[in-house]
Amino acid sequence: MNERENKIITDKDYSSAQYRQILRISQMTMDNELRREDSLLIQASHMQTAFAFTTAAIFTVLPVCIEYKGALPYVFFYVWIAIIISFMLASLVCASMAQWRFKTKTYESVENIESAILDDLQWKKYVQDAYCDAQIVKMLQDIYAKNNGINEKRVKFIIASMVCFSSALISILLCFVHATVLLW
């Protein structure tokens, strides 16, 4: 038995109140992390929607631009469309990676919990409120750490998706400016 478990067992009333508070805060933290995950998944979905609408707009306008290209060579359009679509595809890939369902740590199965409690010779500690709360806090810590790491990956993918999408929009603007300069 480690020092923390020993303290819980010897100082029952104080430990029980402490772990009740720790458990409450841990549950709130875990709930916030789950809401954050949902929010990140929705944001990645919005990036995919933006990709779809922008790509549709580009390919709707492109035939009109080519038809009324004036003195602009076809290579001009090929190069700029390749640049723009490259950024758009990179944005889509990053947004899709942000939505990926990474393997995450979950709660122990009921069978494992039952056997751990019933097979332990020191089973009396499991019926103490402070020890029970400490076990739940430990489980929440493990799950939170894994979920937080996954959400941080999602944030990086979403930022990369936004940067690529912004680069595509800037490329469209630069293409327009370049065409205007060439036609003057």
N, C-alpha and C positions, 0 to 999 in steps of 0.2 A: 504494500500500500504506500503510495507516495505521500509527500507532505501535504499537498492540497486536499487529497481525499481524507487524510487524518484530521486536518483542520475542520473539514465539513462534518465529520462524524462527532468530534469532541465539542464543537461549539454550534450545536444544532439551531438554536433560535436565531442567532446572528447570521449564520451562514444561509439559513433558509431565506431570510429577508434579502440578503445580498444577492443570492442567486435568482430569486424571484425578479428583482430589478434587472439583473444582467440578462435574464431570459426575455423579459419584456423588451428591452432595448435590442437584443439580438434578433428577436422576431420582427421588430420594426425595420431594422437594417436589412434583413433578408427580404421583407416585403418590398422595400424601396428598390433593392437590386433586381427583383423580379419585374417591377414596374419599369425600371430602366431598360431591362432587356426587351420588354414589349415595345417601349418607345423607340428603341434602336431598330427593331425589326420593322416597325411602321415607317421610320425614316428611310431605311434602305428600300422599302417598297415604293416610297415616293420618288426616290432617285430613279428607280426602274421605270416608273410612270413618266417622269420627265424625259428620260431617254427615249421612250416610245413616241411621245408627242413631238419631240424635237427632230427625231429621225424621220418621222412622217412629214413634218414641215419641210425638212431639207429635200427629201425626195419628191415632194410636190412642187417645190420652187425650182429645182434643178433643171427639169426639161424646158421650162419657160426661159431660164437664163441661157441655156445652151442654144435654144431656138433664136433668141435675140442677142447673141453673143457679140455681134459686130466684128471688130478686128481681133478679138481675143482668140488665141489658138486653143484647140481642144486640150492640149497638154496642160494649159493653165487650170482648166476645170479638173482634170485627172489628178493633178498634184494637190490642189486645195481640197478636193473631196476626199482624197486618201488621208490627208492630214486630219481633217475634221472627223471623218469616220473612225480613224484610229483612236482619237481621244474619246469619241462616243462609246466605242466598244470597250475601251479600258474602263470607262465609267460604269458601264453595264456589268463588266466582270467584277469590279470592286463591290458594287452594290449587291450582286448575287452572292459574293463571298461573305458579305456582312449578314446575309440572311441564312447562311449555312447553319444547319443544326449541329453544332459541335457536340462531342460527347461530354457530358457533364456528370458530376457526382450527384447521386441521389440518396434519399434516405435508405437506411438499412431495411431489409425485408422483415416482415413480421416474424417469420420463422427464425431468422437469425437473432432477433431481439429476444424472442421467447426462450430460445435455447441458451443464450448468454445469461439470462437472468435465472432460469431454472437450474442450470448446470453449475452455477457458481456456488462454491461453498460459503462464500460471504454474502449470501443472498439478502441478508437483513439490510445491507446498505442501500439496496435498490428500492426499499420502501420508504426511505427517508426523503422528504420533500427536497431538501437542498441537494442531495446526491442526484435525484431524478432531474432536477433543473440543470445541474452541472452537466449531466450526460446530454441533455437536449442542446445546451449551449455549445458543447463540443461538436455535436453533429452539425449544428447550424454554422459554426465556424468553418468546418471543412467544406460544406456545400457553398457557403458564401465565397470563400477564397477561390474555388474553381469557377463559379459563376462570374465573379468580378473579373478574373483573368480573361474569360471568354468575352465579356462585354467590352473590355479594353481593346481586344482584337477587333471587335465589331466597330468600335469608334474609329480605329485607324483605317479600316476598310471604307467606312462612310466618308471620312475626311479625304481619302485618296479618290473616292468616287466623285466627290464635290470638286476637287481640284481638277480632275480630268474633264468633268462636265464644263466647268468654267473655262478651261483651256479650249474646249471645243467651241464655246460661244465666242471667245476672244478670236479664235481662228476664223470664224465666220465673219466677224467684224474686219479683221485684217484682210481677208479675201475680198470683201467689198471695197475696202480702201485701195487695195492693190489694183483691182479691176478699174476703179475710178481713175487712178493715176495713169494706168496704161491706155485708157480710152481718151484721155485728154491730150 
